[in-house]
Amino acid sequence: MIHAQGLYVGANYHPHDDKNIEKIKTDIQLMKDAGFNVVRMGHLAWDSYEPSEGKFDFDWFDQVMDMMSEAGINVILDIAIRPAPLWLHHKYPSISITDEKGDVLYPNHRYMEDVGDPMYQKYALRFTDEMTKHYGNHPALLAFGIDNESGDGRISYSETARQRFIAWLKNKYGTVENLNKAWAGQRWSRKINEWDEVGFPVRTHYNDVPERMLDFRRFVSDEINQLLFKVIDIVNINAPDALVNTNAWYFSYLKYFDYAPIAYSGKMTRGGEGFYAGTSLVNNAGILWASFGIVRIQYESTHPFWCNEFTTMTAVPNVCRKQAYASLMFGNQMVCGWTWQSMWAGEEQYLQGLIDWDGVPNRKYDEYKQITTEFKKIEKYFPYQLKAEVGMAFSYPSQIVSYSYPESHENQVGTCFKQFYDRNMDVRMLEISRSQLKYKLLIIPGVAVMDPVTAGKIREYVKKGGTVLMTGYSAMVDTTNQVFTSTRPGLLNDVFGIRLGSYEEIEIMNEISRIGYEGQKVQVTYKGRNLESESPRFDIVEPKGADIVGTITSLDQDYPIITSNQYGKGKAIYVGLPARGEVLSPLLDDLMEEHSISKGLSVPDSVMARQIDQNHILYLNMSRGPKEIQRKGESRSVLYDIEYSNNFTIAPDTPEFIEIK
């Protein structure tokens, strides 16, 4: 595939702010001087290209594209189907957002359109067709961007949306009898007698209308994906040689949708995200979270990844560079700063970019220039291909269901990811029903919704010799979000060799703690080691053939909490707590040893490292102090052209890329 090797550095650029050709020439020269080889343009700017219905204006932007081509700068051109222009809202009021109370909202903010509305889609797809036909063969074009932050924006509760929801339900259930069964219509006298009685499931408390809420969010997700696939298909027709990219913030709390169909389709040839890891040099928590963002967008894709937005703002000197190198360890190929120009107006008017409001470059411009210079020295070895032997399961319906639990599914997945992040190990996020499960260890962290296909694949995986580790809140409900009336973990109790009964709340149970614990504090004893953790709940686990390998020992009596069951040629381990690093860490160490799972490079604490290939290693000192790397033999710093004999030291907050001799 084209452009699969090498690295990109650049910025997001907004020439539509004033369309001043002389200023654009100056900007492009500054980009060229910095060595930039990519810009991302066009996002959030539909009416800059179609200022009124059917009147397209590409002439001004043709000049920009031509100048980028002449400068040797590649362009990611976003197809700005959101936000919709005001003229479209005015012509078709049905595309505007209606809130839960039934009030139609004026589109002051971005992302204020109902993407499932047929009239919105008609015009969005027409715009896509015009843009991709016009620029599909332009020499500057590297990729088309498919929407931006598709999970962000309000959900609409309009009458037209309700009618579409009813049509979706009819297609899924066929009859109101089937719908009532799926929605537990007998509860609270809420039986539906005819389709037009279907309303929106607006939550009034934490576990309100669970069955209806899950279906509604599936409906919203399906509409987003259907639109994205339609846009991608138009791109592939009009520009078959163009790459396809997006800033896939599907996990926005506003309109969280199921990105797995896109990720597994192979059609998103360059997954992407805004890598915003914070502005602090000392606090590295943002790097962990932003790296998790890459993993959760990539799923099991082996295509290179693009961080098509990247930290600028008020980042402390060296933060952008530090984060750039951290991102390389998760398969990133692009550092594209948000943004080039410090914003002049709008909601981000005080957001600082690489050049100040008057067009003068600032220190972040120099830092990005340094990144460009250094990346050119190492780019032939990148992007890095992950070598994961461990997979973590993610389930969109489980995320929606878990909003009513003490802890969300994604937080459990994030806790598991941190275990491997801290160990400098690669790990893949996956959807079990779509995955081939080619991993030595499969982790199932709070996958609450269990369907027959997923359960069948887990069963077969273990039966053939795989090891699975499942945590609390897993396999609790069926696909309609009703608790299993059969023995839990649902559809898998025999595989795990246990029966899950009720659960207990630790804070209340600590009233009778044998060792005086209070709050949610709990002690788990595993192989003679006392592990201290916290949790709101724990499962009552009854072994039905499984061995007890871990026990809660801080309450009134011992409670089995970690079990291991031999099933077929494999093993199924259950932990009756939500994912907790204190409990998982020793368990994972034992499993990695048992299954010969390759461990991360041995480095001091606060050093990230990846073996890029047989002869090259990337290090990043994340701390404010120097770190000595223990090595035997000769090596050379590709970044700094220094020869090393045995050990060497990495300066604070600094990368190193060595070639082993």
PAZAGU-608837 format. One record per residue (C-alpha): x, y negated, z. Coordinates in steps of 0.05 Angstrom, whole numbers, padded with zeros to 5 digits, always signed. Layout:
BEGIN
XYZ ...
% end
This chain:
BEGIN
+00000+00000+00000 +00025-00070-00017 +00061-00110+00035 +00063-00052+00084 +00134-00068+00105 +00164-00131+00133 +00140-00185+00181 +00099-00249+00172 +00104-00314+00211 +00061-00375+00199 +00001-00413+00224 -00073-00425+00216 -00083-00486+00172 -00144-00530+00162 -00134-00574+00100 -00210-00586+00098 -00202-00634+00157 -00186-00691+00110 -00167-00660+00042 -00108-00709+00040 -00063-00680-00014 -00002-00721+00005 -00007-00698+00077 -00017-00627+00054 +00046-00632+00013 +00084-00656+00074 +00055-00599+00117 +00074-00546+00066 +00145-00573+00062 +00150-00568+00138 +00123-00497+00135 +00174-00480+00082 +00230-00511+00123 +00210-00467+00181 +00213-00406+00137 +00138-00391+00143 +00113-00339+00094 +00038-00339+00112 -00020-00385+00127 -00091-00369+00145 -00143-00417+00116 -00217-00424+00104 -00247-00399+00168 -00307-00436+00198 -00310-00480+00135 -00367-00456+00091 -00394-00525+00075 -00325-00549+00054 -00334-00503-00007 -00409-00507-00014 -00429-00576+00013 -00501-00567-00010 -00541-00510-00037 -00510-00479-00099 -00460-00537-00110 -00392-00505-00101 -00330-00548-00096 -00265-00510-00104 -00224-00562-00142 -00192-00593-00080 -00174-00525-00051 -00147-00500-00118 -00091-00551-00109 -00077-00525-00039 -00073-00453-00063 -00028-00473-00121 +00020-00510-00075 +00022-00451-00027 +00040-00406-00085 +00095-00453-00108 +00123-00454-00038 +00124-00378-00033 +00073-00378+00024 +00021-00322+00025 -00051-00339+00041 -00102-00303+00083 -00166-00335+00057 -00224-00326+00105 -00293-00318+00075 -00327-00366+00123 -00396-00336+00126 -00403-00362+00197 -00421-00413+00219 -00476-00424+00168 -00480-00496+00141 -00534-00541+00169 -00567-00546+00101 -00581-00472+00104 -00609-00477+00175 -00654-00533+00151 -00679-00495+00090 -00691-00430+00128 -00705-00443+00202 -00711-00368+00214 -00636-00361+00213 -00628-00405+00274 -00621-00372+00342 -00683-00363+00384 -00664-00352+00457 -00695-00302+00506 -00748-00353+00526 -00771-00362+00454 -00739-00430+00445 -00707-00444+00377 -00637-00472+00388 -00607-00527+00346 -00540-00503+00317 -00494-00551+00353 -00443-00498+00367 -00409-00449+00320 -00438-00379+00310 -00511-00401+00317 -00541-00359+00262 -00580-00294+00262 -00535-00251+00218 -00590-00199+00206 -00637-00251+00176 -00649-00233+00102 -00644-00305+00078 -00580-00316+00116 -00550-00253+00085 -00573-00273+00015 -00534-00338+00019 -00474-00310+00058 -00465-00255+00005 -00473-00305-00052 -00419-00348-00020 -00375-00286-00013 -00385-00269-00086 -00367-00340-00110 -00305-00345-00066 -00277-00277-00082 -00289-00284-00157 -00255-00352-00156 -00193-00333-00116 -00189-00258-00123 -00131-00262-00173 -00095-00323-00146 -00020-00310-00138 -00019-00339-00068 -00073-00292-00042 -00050-00240+00007 -00117-00220+00037 -00188-00240+00046 -00211-00250+00117 -00279-00218+00132 -00316-00265+00178 -00284-00287+00244 -00298-00262+00315 -00359-00223+00293 -00376-00204+00365 -00382-00276+00387 -00445-00317+00384 -00515-00313+00412 -00565-00256+00399 -00629-00281+00368 -00698-00262+00396 -00739-00291+00339 -00803-00261+00311 -00767-00242+00247 -00714-00206+00289 -00769-00170+00327 -00799-00145+00262 -00731-00120+00239 -00722-00085+00306 -00789-00051+00297 -00769-00028+00227 -00703-00001+00256 -00742+00037+00310 -00790+00066+00259 -00732+00091+00218 -00700+00123+00279 -00760+00153+00315 -00813+00160+00262 -00872+00159+00311 -00891+00120+00373 -00896+00186+00409 -00822+00198+00397 -00807+00126+00417 -00845+00133+00483 -00807+00196+00500 -00740+00162+00485 -00760+00100+00523 -00792+00135+00583 -00857+00099+00568 -00892+00135+00625 -00850+00095+00675 -00882+00031+00703 -00942+00040+00656 -00903+00017+00595 -00929+00066+00543 -00930+00038+00472 -00993+00054+00431 -00976+00018+00367 -00911-00010+00337 -00930-00082+00344 -00930-00074+00420 -00854-00068+00417 -00821-00129+00448 -00750-00149+00463 -00718-00116+00524 -00696-00178+00562 -00659-00158+00625 -00686-00186+00690 -00641-00146+00737 -00580-00103+00733 -00613-00038+00710 -00675-00065+00675 -00706-00024+00617 -00642+00017+00606 -00668+00059+00548 -00696-00001+00510 -00635-00043+00523 -00588+00010+00493 -00630+00016+00430 -00635-00060+00422 -00559-00068+00427 -00550-00011+00377 -00597-00048+00330 -00557-00113+00337 -00492-00075+00326 -00518-00041+00264 -00539-00107+00233 -00470-00137+00244 -00435-00076+00214 -00482-00074+00155 -00466-00146+00138 -00390-00135+00146 -00392-00074+00100 -00431-00113+00048 -00378-00168+00049 -00322-00118+00044 -00355-00083-00015 -00361-00149-00053 -00287-00163-00040 -00268-00094-00065 -00308-00106-00129 -00283-00176-00144 -00212-00169-00116 -00194-00095-00114 -00120-00110-00102 -00131-00157-00043 -00121-00134+00029 -00178-00142+00077 -00169-00171+00147 -00210-00200+00204 -00202-00229+00273 -00242-00172+00304 -00264-00200+00370 -00319-00148+00374 -00315-00145+00450 -00339-00215+00464 -00387-00211+00522 -00440-00249+00482 -00453-00199+00425 -00407-00140+00438 -00417-00092+00379 -00392-00024+00358 -00329-00035+00316 -00314+00039+00307 -00351+00047+00241 -00307-00008+00211 -00243+00017+00243 -00253+00089+00220 -00278+00070+00150 -00207+00053+00126 -00237-00007+00090 -00207-00058+00139 -00138-00050+00111 -00109-00099+00162 -00142-00100+00230 -00130-00165+00267 -00140-00205+00330 -00123-00270+00364 -00064-00251+00408 -00075-00300+00465 -00032-00276+00523 -00031-00340+00563 +00016-00398+00568 +00058-00376+00628 +00128-00349+00625 +00121-00317+00695 +00051-00286+00692 +00053-00228+00642 -00017-00202+00655 -00041-00234+00590 +00009-00194+00549 -00021-00130+00578 -00092-00152+00560 -00074-00178+00490 -00036-00113+00476 -00097-00074+00497 -00135-00116+00447 -00091-00090+00390 -00101-00017+00413 -00177-00024+00419 -00183-00056+00350 -00136-00007+00315 -00168+00056+00342 -00130+00110+00302 -00115+00068+00240 -00044+00075+00214 -00049+00010+00173 -00005-00048+00198 -00038-00096+00246 -00041-00171+00240 -00044-00220+00298 -00075-00272+00253 -00082-00321+00311 -00027-00330+00362 -00009-00372+00422 +00012-00445+00414 -00024-00495+00459 +00014-00514+00523 +00056-00451+00525 +00119-00458+00566 +00182-00458+00522 +00199-00387+00500 +00129-00359+00515 +00109-00355+00441 +00174-00319+00423 +00168-00272+00482 +00096-00253+00464 +00115-00245+00390 +00165-00191+00408 +00117-00157+00456 +00065-00152+00400 +00114-00116+00354 +00114-00057+00402 +00041-00044+00387 +00046-00044+00311 +00037-00118+00298 +00063-00145+00232 +00042-00219+00237 +00050-00278+00283 +00003-00332+00257 -00001-00391+00305 -00067-00422+00325 -00058-00474+00303 -00014-00515+00255 -00043-00583+00270 -00063-00608+00339 -00137-00615+00328 -00165-00684+00312 -00238-00672+00328 -00291-00624+00350 -00292-00576+00409 -00217-00561+00402 -00194-00634+00393 -00145-00628+00451 -00118-00561+00429 -00044-00570+00413 -00013-00537+00353 +00057-00536+00322 +00053-00608+00300 +00024-00666+00339 -00038-00707+00321 +00004-00755+00279 +00037-00698+00240 +00104-00697+00276 +00131-00628+00293 +00137-00611+00367 +00178-00560+00407 +00130-00503+00389 +00146-00515+00315 +00219-00504+00332 +00202-00441+00371 +00162-00412+00313 +00220-00430+00267 +00265-00389+00314 +00217-00331+00311 +00219-00334+00235 +00294-00335+00233 +00300-00276+00280 +00245-00235+00248 +00281-00239+00181 +00340-00202+00213 +00298-00144+00236 +00237-00142+00190 +00259-00084+00147 +00249-00038+00207 +00177-00062+00220 +00118-00056+00229 +00127-00003+00283 +00085+00060+00275 +00057+00085+00341 +00075+00156+00361 +00019+00172+00410 +00010+00240+00441 -00045+00215+00487 -00114+00191+00466 -00164+00150+00507 -00237+00156+00490 -00281+00095+00480 -00356+00097+00469 -00397+00036+00450 -00462+00061+00479 -00425+00077+00544 -00401+00005+00547 -00473-00021+00540 -00498+00030+00592 -00442+00014+00641 -00465-00059+00648 -00511-00032+00703 -00454+00006+00737 -00406-00022+00789 -00352-00021+00736 -00354-00026+00660 -00330+00029+00614 -00280-00018+00580 -00248-00034+00648 -00237+00040+00659 -00205+00047+00591 -00162-00015+00606 -00139+00016+00671 -00118+00079+00634 -00083+00038+00580 -00042+00003+00634 -00014+00070+00658 +00019+00080+00590 +00036+00006+00580 +00076+00008+00645 +00111+00071+00622 +00130+00042+00554 +00089+00097+00520 +00045+00094+00459 -00028+00112+00467 -00087+00111+00420 -00159+00090+00433 -00208+00135+00396 -00281+00152+00387 -00287+00226+00401 -00342+00240+00349 -00298+00210+00293 -00230+00234+00316 -00192+00296+00298 -00166+00296+00370 -00094+00312+00352 -00067+00296+00421 -00035+00335+00477 -00078+00299+00527 -00148+00269+00520 -00171+00219+00572 -00246+00206+00580 -00253+00145+00625 -00325+00133+00644 -00357+00156+00578 -00426+00154+00607 -00467+00172+00546 -00456+00244+00524 -00486+00269+00459 -00483+00340+00431 -00431+00323+00377 -00383+00291+00425 -00393+00346+00477 -00382+00399+00424 -00316+00368+00402 -00292+00363+00474 -00312+00435+00486 -00275+00459+00424 -00214+00416+00440 -00206+00448+00508 -00224+00517+00484 -00167+00515+00434 -00116+00494+00485 -00124+00419+00496 -00124+00385+00564 -00178+00334+00580 -00181+00287+00640 -00249+00256+00655 -00263+00202+00707 -00325+00180+00745 -00388+00153+00712 -00377+00201+00654 -00429+00246+00621 -00484+00216+00664 -00538+00201+00612 -00562+00227+00545 -00566+00187+00481 -00630+00152+00503 -00596+00128+00568 -00636+00176+00612 -00599+00213+00667 -00588+00286+00651 -00638+00331+00686 -00591+00388+00672 -00528+00398+00712 -00477+00342+00706 -00428+00327+00676 -00481+00331+00622 -00470+00384+00568 -00401+00398+00596 -00410+00424+00667 -00385+00494+00649 -00324+00466+00613 -00304+00429+00677 -00328+00485+00722 -00364+00437+00770 -00432+00412+00790 -00439+00338+00803 -00493+00324+00854 -00506+00255+00881 -00456+00199+00894 -00437+00164+00959 -00421+00091+00971 -00354+00086+01004 -00365+00021+01041 -00424+00051+01079 -00389+00118+01088 -00330+00082+01119 -00373+00071+01180 -00354+00142+01197 -00282+00141+01170 -00236+00185+01209 -00178+00137+01201 -00213+00072+01210 -00218+00049+01138 -00265-00008+01121 -00296-00036+01058 -00284+00005+00995 -00217+00033+01017 -00208+00108+01007 -00152+00158+01015 -00142+00215+00965 -00094+00271+00981 -00063+00302+00920 -00010+00357+00925 +00008+00335+00995 +00013+00261+00977 -00035+00210+01008 -00058+00161+00955 -00093+00098+00978 -00144+00066+00932 -00210+00030+00930 -00276+00046+00897 -00349+00029+00906 -00371+00102+00898 -00347+00173+00894 -00381+00234+00865 -00403+00294+00905 -00364+00347+00867 -00383+00421+00877 -00332+00469+00846 -00365+00524+00805 -00302+00560+00784 -00255+00499+00783 -00196+00493+00830 -00194+00435+00879 -00129+00396+00868 -00147+00331+00903 -00189+00313+00963 -00217+00251+00997 -00188+00255+01068 -00207+00188+01098 -00281+00200+01111 -00320+00243+01161 -00298+00307+01126 -00257+00328+01066 -00291+00318+00999 -00266+00351+00934 -00251+00295+00886 -00201+00322+00834 -00214+00390+00803 -00181+00430+00748 -00215+00485+00708 -00187+00534+00658 -00233+00538+00598 -00211+00580+00539 -00138+00564+00526 -00143+00494+00555 -00157+00456+00618 -00211+00407+00640 -00194+00360+00698 -00246+00318+00733 -00234+00258+00778 -00296+00238+00817 -00275+00165+00821 -00272+00112+00767 -00203+00104+00736 -00154+00080+00788 -00079+00073+00775 -00061+00097+00845 -00096+00163+00834 -00082+00172+00760 -00007+00157+00763 +00018+00221+00798 -00033+00263+00761 -00010+00236+00694 +00063+00247+00713 +00048+00320+00726 +00008+00328+00662 +00063+00296+00620 +00114+00343+00650 +00069+00404+00641 +00053+00389+00568 +00121+00362+00547 +00092+00294+00529 +00148+00247+00508 +00160+00195+00561 +00178+00123+00547 +00250+00100+00546 +00284+00096+00613 +00293+00022+00628 +00291-00023+00689 +00225-00049+00716 +00196-00107+00676 +00230-00086+00612 +00188-00066+00552 +00221-00019+00502 +00205+00022+00440 +00248+00070+00398 +00231+00040+00330 +00267+00095+00292 +00324+00143+00304 +00377+00088+00306 +00341+00026+00329 +00311+00004+00396 +00272-00059+00412 +00276-00085+00484 +00241-00144+00517 +00261-00169+00586 +00194-00193+00615 +00225-00220+00680 +00257-00284+00703 +00322-00248+00719 +00375-00212+00677 +00366-00137+00667 +00421-00086+00654 +00405-00031+00604 +00440+00035+00620 +00467+00066+00556 +00524+00110+00535 +00559+00098+00469 +00569+00043+00419 +00513-00003+00394 +00505-00070+00360 +00456-00126+00371 +00421-00139+00305 +00391-00203+00334 +00454-00234+00361 +00510-00197+00323 +00543-00172+00387 +00579-00106+00395 +00562-00066+00458 +00601-00009+00489 +00556+00030+00537 +00514-00015+00583 +00492-00085+00566 +00451-00141+00598 +00389-00176+00571 +00377-00247+00592 +00311-00267+00626 +00249-00268+00581 +00291-00248+00522 +00286-00194+00468 +00342-00150+00443 +00342-00105+00382 +00400-00057+00377 +00427-00009+00325 +00457+00054+00353 +00523+00073+00322 
% end
